[in-house]
């Protein structure tokens, strides 16, 4: 038999949640036939078969979270893999002795109930029927907290497990907190000279291009283990998007080489894909710097989160009428607050300040 393992579905993704299987044991499948649908932190992805053959074993059920490189399907019949398929086989990642041994089995007593004797005894003591308890422990096991919640002696409600985008977002935030040394500088841009109906996002994109050209150090990746950086000649801009499922950051390619009309088309397609959770994989990887226009919801300044290996993120706050000084006299004008958070391991304060100054100079141009 031969195995098909969960392939790499995007930069930095380490796992995916099984949504649905489209084949069953004993089915004969052909190259590129859909095998299953999985949900990552950024999209719902349909995974095709890399080969033809008969399905001997399916690993995992809907709702299970599987790691990249973990076996998904065992084929009873093998054929040469079609290398042209979108998703191919990748080798399994090395595992530790603990991982190789697998998780510790949870004792089972009764259909569908997975827990340990101490928790079962607690349930009897509190008069809780285990079959009615919502399980949130490893592999669907019932924990002490689950039983206490059901009995009303613990927290008021059981914890809601995070799935998909929210679960991955939590993991990315932990990684960013552990790896990045963040610093933030803020400043205001006087945009009173803008014409009627200016597209704020397009202006921000153009200003980031100006900033990166003035200070290429912020359009970079930092490789922590090697303690080295990669300066990118093209600007691939991540656009932070708020969705009901969580934060998505698709990428707008080569923003420095595109005109406003091309950027608008790209942004429109990106928003439609994000709303449908059908973002192409090529739009989920390779961000070299990120824009967060959080001011459209509210807020003036923010200490943003830099997601490695990127080294900078620019945030735009809520535009408002404020008092500015022009020619030594006070005047009321529209002001755009800006927050630049950068990884101080690799970006110097002077570089960040010069980047932000170039951004502001471009934003304050009349056209």
Buried (B, 14 or more C-beta within 10 A) or exposed (E): EBBBBBBBBBEBBBBBBBBEBBBEEEBEBEBBBBBBBBBBBBBBBBBBBBBBBBBBEBBBEEEBBBBBBBBBBBBBBEEEBBEEBEBBBEEBEEEEEEEEEEEEEBEEEEEEBBBBEEBBEBBEEBEBEBEEBEBBBEEBBBBBBBBBBBBEEBEEEBEEEEBBBBBBBEBBEEBBEEBBEBBBBBBBBBBBEBEEEEBBBBBBBBBBBBBBBBBBBBBBBBEBEEEEBEEBEEBBBBBBBBEEBBBBBBBBBBBBEBEEEEBBEBBEBBEEBBEEBEBEBEBBBBBBBBBBBBBEEEBBBBEBBBBBBBBBBBBBBBBEEBEBEEEEEEEEBBBBBBBBBBBBBBBEEEBBBBBBBBBBBBBBEEE
